Amino acid sequence: MPDEQWTDIGRVEELKLRPVQTVMCGTTPIALTYKNGSFAAISDACNHVGGPLGQGTLDGEFIVCPWHYWKFHRQTGQGEPGYEEDQVPAYVTKVENGRLYIDLSSATKRKKQKQQPHPLARPVVRQPGPVRVLGISTTAMTLGHPRYSTSDAMLDVALEHATAALQLETQCIKLRELSFRACEGFYSKSAYACTWPCSITQMDPTDQLDRVYEAIVHWADVILISTPIRWGNASSLYYKMVERMNCIQNQETIANKHLLKNKVAAFIIMGGQDNVQGVAGQLMTFFAEVGCQFPQFPFVAHSRGWSAEDMERNVSEVQHSRELREGVQALVARASDMAKLMVGGQFPDHPLARGGRKAHQLDSESAR
């Protein structure tokens, strides 16, 4: 048996004021709990991605990790029912002369329940074949009651041209047909709390944004986004999607991992109201931040201005516009031409560097 290593943590009267807290036992962070007149101590590092258990909450006898809500028994360190094979180290405590002591030598072993990696976590390897064009419609409408959408119509024209004239593979995802949760702000707790795949995708098998992740990361060479203009901005569904794509961008920051290398992005922006430049700027900024490239003239747009409230006329103009149809056909051709160069290895493979930001690796405690 190792020698006892009792460490004075502090005055009992002060420590018992908080039901859960992080305390330092020498250089070791400990999640300390106080309930029903007794203290208990387990490791502060969650088994999932190292979340700080001492910043969590109590659910009965279990500490709930503040990052992704994994639970560990406050005394034994065991996972909640069904996950007992997951266990964080637990420590013996004692009270003497009004002070709390923890014995570091009493630590039980950390155990991690074996889990299969999420399918999205596999290496990104482009499979052989022609250029693949992914169309993503961000237009919202009532399911079962379709209406004419100018942005959907031009996306359909582009994808049809890619298939019939350019002999490319195509796929179309309509966000309104998917059921997926909004981003829940794990990144706001810690950069390391935002994981790839998205923590929501890992926790919730009914969340359907996995289809977008699969298509964007593992399938597409060209990502073609269509959006209406809503109050001078892209659609609400667009923002709901890209907020959940923070897990892709965050891999650049914390792991120097480029999930969207050799991808081309282009955009179709349609609106009864104005601010084409503002919408295009946001779209291009976001997709530049996740590592995409752009063809020359990377978007096609249509707007009749702020005062044009007669939407019937706007629809008619788009339906009968040869220029817009030819424009989106040329757009997908430019994007696919650039993708062919990138897929064919004709772009120099320089180390990727992001101006003004540095990638930093997880420290050993967070990585556990």
C-alpha positions as CSV (number, residue, x, y, z in Angstrom):
1,M,0.0,0.0,0.0
2,P,1.3,3.5,-0.8
3,D,2.0,5.8,2.1
4,E,-0.8,8.1,3.1
5,Q,-0.6,11.6,1.5
6,W,-3.0,13.7,3.5
7,T,-3.4,17.2,2.3
8,D,-5.0,20.0,4.3
9,I,-7.8,21.5,2.1
10,G,-9.1,24.1,4.4
11,R,-11.6,25.0,7.1
12,V,-14.7,22.8,7.2
13,E,-17.0,25.7,8.0
14,E,-16.0,27.4,4.8
15,L,-15.9,24.3,2.6
16,K,-19.3,23.1,3.5
17,L,-21.0,26.3,2.3
18,R,-20.9,25.0,-1.3
19,P,-22.4,21.7,-2.4
20,V,-20.0,21.3,-5.3
21,Q,-16.6,23.0,-5.8
22,T,-13.2,22.5,-7.2
23,V,-10.3,22.4,-4.7
24,M,-6.6,21.9,-5.2
25,C,-5.0,19.0,-3.5
26,G,-1.4,20.0,-4.0
27,T,-1.4,20.3,-7.8
28,T,-4.3,17.9,-8.3
29,P,-7.8,19.4,-8.9
30,I,-10.5,17.7,-7.0
31,A,-14.3,17.9,-7.2
32,L,-15.4,18.2,-3.6
33,T,-19.0,17.8,-2.6
34,Y,-20.8,18.3,0.7
35,K,-24.2,16.7,1.4
36,N,-26.1,15.4,4.4
37,G,-23.2,16.4,6.7
38,S,-20.4,14.6,4.9
39,F,-17.7,15.4,2.3
40,A,-16.8,13.4,-0.7
41,A,-14.0,13.8,-3.2
42,I,-13.5,12.6,-6.8
43,S,-11.3,13.7,-9.7
44,D,-12.2,17.0,-11.2
45,A,-11.7,15.8,-14.8
46,C,-14.7,14.2,-16.5
47,N,-14.0,11.0,-18.5
48,H,-15.6,12.5,-21.6
49,V,-13.4,15.4,-22.7
50,G,-12.0,16.5,-19.4
51,G,-14.8,18.8,-18.2
52,P,-14.4,20.4,-14.7
53,L,-16.7,18.3,-12.5
54,G,-16.2,20.7,-9.6
55,Q,-18.0,23.4,-11.6
56,G,-21.0,21.1,-12.1
57,T,-24.2,20.5,-10.1
58,L,-25.6,17.7,-7.9
59,D,-28.3,15.4,-9.0
60,G,-29.0,13.3,-6.0
61,E,-25.7,11.5,-5.3
62,F,-24.2,12.3,-8.7
63,I,-22.1,15.2,-9.9
64,V,-23.3,16.4,-13.3
65,C,-20.5,17.6,-15.6
66,P,-21.2,21.2,-16.7
67,W,-19.9,20.6,-20.2
68,H,-21.9,17.7,-21.6
69,Y,-23.9,16.5,-18.5
70,W,-22.1,13.2,-17.9
71,K,-22.7,12.0,-14.3
72,F,-20.4,10.5,-11.7
73,H,-21.2,9.3,-8.2
74,R,-19.9,11.9,-5.7
75,Q,-18.4,9.2,-3.4
76,T,-17.4,6.3,-5.6
77,G,-16.7,8.1,-8.9
78,Q,-18.8,5.6,-10.8
79,G,-20.9,6.6,-13.8
80,E,-24.7,6.8,-13.6
81,P,-26.7,3.6,-14.0
82,G,-25.9,2.0,-17.3
83,Y,-22.5,3.5,-17.3
84,E,-20.9,2.0,-14.2
85,E,-17.9,0.9,-16.2
86,D,-17.0,4.6,-16.5
87,Q,-15.3,5.7,-13.3
88,V,-13.2,8.7,-12.2
89,P,-10.8,8.4,-9.3
90,A,-12.3,8.8,-5.8
91,Y,-10.4,9.9,-2.7
92,V,-10.7,9.3,1.1
93,T,-11.5,12.3,3.2
94,K,-11.3,13.0,6.9
95,V,-12.1,15.9,9.3
96,E,-9.7,16.8,12.1
97,N,-9.8,19.9,14.4
98,G,-12.3,21.6,12.1
99,R,-10.2,21.1,8.9
100,L,-10.7,18.8,5.9
101,Y,-8.0,16.5,4.6
102,I,-7.8,14.4,1.4
103,D,-5.5,11.4,1.0
104,L,-4.1,11.5,-2.5
105,S,-2.6,8.1,-2.2
106,S,-6.1,6.6,-1.8
107,A,-7.1,7.4,-5.4
108,T,-9.0,4.6,-7.1
109,K,-8.3,3.9,-10.8
110,R,-9.8,5.8,-13.6
111,K,-11.9,3.5,-15.9
112,K,-13.4,4.3,-19.2
113,Q,-16.2,2.4,-20.7
114,K,-15.3,1.2,-24.2
115,Q,-17.3,3.1,-26.8
116,Q,-17.3,2.9,-30.6
117,P,-16.1,6.2,-32.2
118,H,-18.9,8.2,-33.8
119,P,-19.1,7.4,-37.5
120,L,-18.5,11.1,-38.3
121,A,-15.2,11.0,-36.4
122,R,-13.5,8.8,-39.1
123,P,-10.6,10.3,-41.1
124,V,-11.6,12.5,-43.9
125,V,-10.7,10.6,-47.1
126,R,-12.1,11.7,-50.5
127,Q,-13.4,8.7,-52.4
128,P,-12.6,8.4,-56.1
129,G,-15.2,9.8,-58.6
130,P,-16.4,13.0,-60.3
131,V,-16.7,16.3,-58.5
132,R,-19.6,16.2,-56.0
133,V,-21.8,19.2,-55.6
134,L,-23.9,19.6,-52.4
135,G,-26.8,22.0,-52.5
136,I,-28.2,23.2,-49.2
137,S,-31.5,25.0,-49.1
138,T,-32.0,27.2,-46.1
139,T,-35.5,28.4,-47.0
140,A,-38.1,27.9,-44.3
141,M,-41.7,27.0,-45.2
142,T,-44.5,24.9,-43.8
143,L,-44.1,21.2,-44.5
144,G,-47.0,19.8,-46.4
145,H,-47.9,23.3,-47.8
146,P,-45.2,24.1,-50.3
147,R,-44.8,27.4,-51.9
148,Y,-42.6,28.7,-54.7
149,S,-39.2,29.7,-53.4
150,T,-36.9,31.8,-55.6
151,S,-33.8,30.6,-53.8
152,D,-34.9,26.9,-54.0
153,A,-35.8,27.4,-57.7
154,M,-32.4,28.7,-58.6
155,L,-30.7,26.0,-56.5
156,D,-32.6,23.4,-58.5
157,V,-31.5,25.0,-61.8
158,A,-27.8,24.9,-60.6
159,L,-28.0,21.3,-59.5
160,E,-29.8,20.1,-62.6
161,H,-27.1,21.8,-64.7
162,A,-24.4,20.1,-62.6
163,T,-25.9,16.7,-63.2
164,A,-27.1,16.9,-66.8
165,A,-24.5,19.2,-68.5
166,L,-21.4,18.9,-66.3
167,Q,-21.8,15.2,-65.5
168,L,-21.2,15.7,-61.8
169,E,-22.7,14.0,-58.7
170,T,-25.2,16.1,-56.8
171,Q,-27.1,16.0,-53.6
172,C,-29.6,18.4,-52.1
173,I,-30.4,18.9,-48.5
174,K,-33.3,21.0,-47.4
175,L,-32.8,22.2,-43.9
176,R,-36.5,22.6,-43.3
177,E,-36.9,18.8,-43.7
178,L,-34.5,18.0,-40.9
179,S,-35.2,18.0,-37.2
180,F,-32.2,19.3,-35.4
181,R,-31.5,21.2,-32.2
182,A,-30.1,24.7,-32.0
183,C,-26.5,25.2,-30.8
184,E,-26.5,25.1,-27.0
185,G,-23.4,27.1,-26.5
186,F,-21.0,24.4,-25.2
187,Y,-18.2,26.6,-26.7
188,S,-19.2,29.4,-24.3
189,K,-18.1,27.2,-21.4
190,S,-14.7,26.3,-22.9
191,A,-13.2,25.9,-26.3
192,Y,-12.6,22.3,-25.5
193,A,-16.3,21.7,-24.6
194,C,-17.1,22.2,-28.3
195,T,-16.2,18.8,-29.8
196,W,-16.1,17.1,-33.2
197,P,-18.6,15.7,-33.9
198,C,-20.9,18.2,-32.3
199,S,-21.7,17.2,-28.7
200,I,-25.4,17.3,-29.5
201,T,-24.9,14.8,-32.3
202,Q,-23.0,12.5,-30.0
203,M,-25.6,12.7,-27.3
204,D,-28.8,12.8,-29.3
205,P,-29.3,10.0,-32.0
206,T,-32.5,11.7,-33.2
207,D,-30.7,15.0,-34.1
208,Q,-30.6,15.0,-37.9
209,L,-27.8,17.6,-38.5
210,D,-25.5,14.6,-38.8
211,R,-26.7,14.4,-42.4
212,V,-25.3,17.9,-43.0
213,Y,-22.0,17.1,-41.3
214,E,-21.7,13.8,-43.3
215,A,-22.3,15.6,-46.6
216,I,-20.2,18.7,-46.0
217,V,-17.2,17.0,-44.4
218,H,-17.0,13.5,-46.0
219,W,-18.8,13.8,-49.3
220,A,-18.9,17.2,-51.0
221,D,-16.3,19.0,-53.1
222,V,-18.6,21.9,-53.8
223,I,-20.9,23.4,-51.2
224,L,-23.6,25.5,-52.8
225,I,-25.8,27.4,-50.3
226,S,-29.0,29.1,-51.3
227,T,-30.8,31.6,-49.0
228,P,-33.5,34.2,-49.1
229,I,-32.9,37.6,-47.6
230,R,-34.8,38.0,-44.4
231,W,-34.6,41.5,-42.8
232,G,-31.3,42.2,-44.5
233,N,-29.8,38.8,-43.4
234,A,-29.6,35.2,-44.5
235,S,-32.4,32.9,-43.3
236,S,-32.9,31.8,-39.7
237,L,-32.3,28.2,-40.8
238,Y,-28.9,29.2,-42.3
239,Y,-27.8,30.7,-38.9
240,K,-29.2,27.7,-37.0
241,M,-27.0,25.4,-39.2
242,V,-23.8,27.4,-39.1
243,E,-24.0,27.9,-35.4
244,R,-23.9,24.1,-35.1
245,M,-20.9,24.1,-37.6
246,N,-18.8,25.9,-34.9
247,C,-17.6,22.4,-34.0
248,I,-15.9,22.3,-37.5
249,Q,-14.3,25.7,-37.2
250,N,-13.3,25.0,-33.6
251,Q,-11.2,22.0,-34.7
252,E,-8.9,24.5,-36.5
253,T,-8.4,26.4,-33.3
254,I,-7.9,23.7,-30.7
255,A,-6.5,20.9,-32.7
256,N,-5.1,22.3,-36.0
257,K,-7.4,19.9,-37.8
258,H,-8.7,20.9,-41.2
259,L,-12.0,19.1,-41.8
260,L,-12.9,21.1,-44.9
261,K,-9.7,21.1,-46.8
262,N,-10.0,21.3,-50.6
263,K,-13.7,22.3,-50.5
264,V,-15.2,25.1,-52.6
265,A,-18.2,27.2,-51.5
266,A,-20.5,29.3,-53.6
267,F,-23.8,31.0,-52.9
268,I,-27.2,31.9,-54.3
269,I,-28.9,34.8,-52.6
270,M,-32.5,35.8,-53.5
271,G,-34.6,38.4,-51.8
272,G,-37.5,40.7,-52.1
273,Q,-35.5,43.1,-49.9
274,D,-32.0,44.5,-50.2
275,N,-28.6,44.0,-48.6
276,V,-27.1,41.5,-51.0
277,Q,-23.6,42.7,-50.1
278,G,-24.2,42.2,-46.3
279,V,-25.6,38.7,-46.7
280,A,-22.8,37.7,-49.2
281,G,-20.2,39.1,-46.8
282,Q,-21.5,37.0,-43.9
283,L,-21.7,33.8,-46.0
284,M,-18.2,34.3,-47.3
285,T,-16.7,35.1,-44.0
286,F,-18.1,32.1,-42.3
287,F,-17.1,29.6,-45.0
288,A,-13.6,31.2,-45.3
289,E,-13.2,30.6,-41.5
290,V,-14.0,26.9,-41.9
291,G,-11.4,26.6,-44.7
292,C,-13.3,26.7,-47.9
293,Q,-12.1,28.3,-51.2
294,F,-14.2,30.4,-53.5
295,P,-14.4,30.7,-57.3
296,Q,-14.2,34.0,-59.1
297,F,-17.6,35.8,-58.6
298,P,-18.6,33.3,-55.9
299,F,-22.3,34.3,-55.6
300,V,-25.3,35.1,-57.8
301,A,-27.9,37.3,-56.3
302,H,-31.2,39.0,-57.0
303,S,-33.0,41.8,-55.1
304,R,-35.5,44.4,-56.1
305,G,-34.7,46.7,-53.1
306,W,-36.1,47.9,-49.9
307,S,-39.3,49.3,-51.2
308,A,-40.4,46.3,-53.3
309,E,-43.1,44.7,-51.2
310,D,-45.0,43.2,-54.2
311,M,-43.6,39.7,-53.8
312,E,-45.8,38.4,-56.6
313,R,-43.8,40.5,-59.1
314,N,-40.5,39.4,-57.5
315,V,-41.5,35.7,-58.1
316,S,-42.5,36.4,-61.6
317,E,-39.3,38.2,-62.4
318,V,-37.2,35.2,-61.1
319,Q,-39.4,32.7,-62.9
320,H,-38.9,34.4,-66.2
321,S,-35.3,35.5,-65.8
322,R,-32.9,33.9,-68.3
323,E,-30.0,35.9,-66.8
324,L,-30.5,34.4,-63.4
325,R,-30.7,30.8,-64.7
326,E,-27.6,31.3,-66.8
327,G,-26.0,32.9,-63.9
328,V,-26.4,30.0,-61.5
329,Q,-25.4,27.6,-64.2
330,A,-22.2,29.5,-64.7
331,L,-21.7,29.7,-60.9
332,V,-21.8,25.9,-60.4
333,A,-19.5,25.5,-63.4
334,R,-16.9,27.9,-62.0
335,A,-17.1,26.2,-58.6
336,S,-16.7,22.7,-60.0
337,D,-13.8,23.8,-62.2
338,M,-12.0,25.1,-59.1
339,A,-12.9,21.9,-57.2
340,K,-11.4,19.8,-60.0
341,L,-8.1,21.6,-59.6
342,M,-8.1,21.1,-55.9
343,V,-9.1,17.4,-56.0
344,G,-6.6,16.8,-58.8
345,G,-3.8,18.1,-56.5
346,Q,-3.1,21.1,-58.7
347,F,-3.1,23.5,-55.8
348,P,0.1,23.6,-53.8
349,D,-0.3,21.8,-50.5
350,H,1.1,24.5,-48.2
351,P,0.7,24.2,-44.4
352,L,-2.6,26.0,-43.5
353,A,-2.3,29.1,-41.4
354,R,-5.1,31.2,-40.1
355,G,-4.2,34.9,-39.9
356,G,-4.5,36.4,-36.4
357,R,-5.4,33.1,-34.7
358,K,-3.2,30.4,-33.3
359,A,-4.1,26.7,-32.9
360,H,-3.4,25.4,-29.4
361,Q,-3.4,21.8,-28.2
362,L,-5.4,20.4,-25.3
363,D,-3.3,20.2,-22.1
364,S,-2.9,16.7,-20.6
365,E,-5.6,17.2,-17.9
366,S,-8.2,18.4,-20.4
367,A,-7.4,15.6,-22.9
368,R,-8.0,12.8,-20.4
